[in-house]
Amino acid sequence: MRDVTLEAGVPELAKGRRPVPPPVARMAGATGNVEVAFSVSAAGTTTVQRVTGPDLLKQAAEQVVASWVFRRTRADRAYLVAVFDFGE
């Protein structure tokens, strides 16, 4: 795992897991970017909307985003995108 990029204006992350490529993906040498579109509720919890990227890596990225909880200062739902770079 090389990097995770979140778009501008993201609320502060309060807790959540770090992305780790699954063992099957590591053994297969799977690399690439996974893009996860998600929403953040007023309570700070996430709901995954869409996941694109290499099949062996998508579930790992989706599970990480599902574990994130943000500190929210606004009541409206935020729609965000995270890009995971599963490089060599």
Residue pairs with C-beta under 8 A, 6 or more apart in sequence:
1 18
1 19
1 20
1 21
1 84
1 85
1 86
1 87
2 85
2 86
2 87
3 84
3 85
3 87
4 19
4 82
4 83
4 84
4 85
5 82
5 83
5 85
6 80
6 81
6 82
6 83
7 80
7 81
9 78
10 70
10 78
10 80
11 40
11 44
11 70
11 71
11 72
11 73
11 78
12 70
12 71
13 68
13 69
13 70
13 71
14 44
14 69
14 70
14 71
15 67
15 68
15 69
16 64
16 67
16 68
16 69
17 63
17 64
17 67
17 68
18 64
19 60
19 61
19 64
19 84
19 86
20 60
21 30
21 57
21 60
21 86
22 56
22 57
22 59
22 60
24 56
25 54
25 56
25 57
25 60
25 86
28 56
30 54
30 56
30 57
30 86
31 54
31 86
31 87
31 88
32 53
32 54
32 57
32 86
33 53
33 83
33 84
33 85
33 86
34 51
34 52
34 53
34 54
34 57
34 58
34 60
34 61
34 83
34 84
34 86
35 50
35 51
35 52
35 53
35 81
35 82
35 83
35 84
36 48
36 50
36 51
36 61
36 62
36 65
36 81
36 82
36 83
36 84
37 48
37 49
37 50
37 51
37 79
37 80
37 81
38 46
38 47
38 48
38 49
38 65
38 79
38 80
38 81
38 82
39 46
39 47
39 49
39 77
39 78
39 79
39 80
40 46
40 70
40 72
40 77
40 78
40 80
41 47
41 72
41 77
42 72
42 74
42 75
42 76
42 77
43 72
44 69
44 70
44 71
44 72
45 69
46 65
46 66
46 68
46 69
46 70
48 62
48 65
48 66
49 79
51 58
51 61
51 62
52 58
53 61
53 84
54 86
57 84
57 86
61 82
61 84
64 84
65 82
70 78
72 78
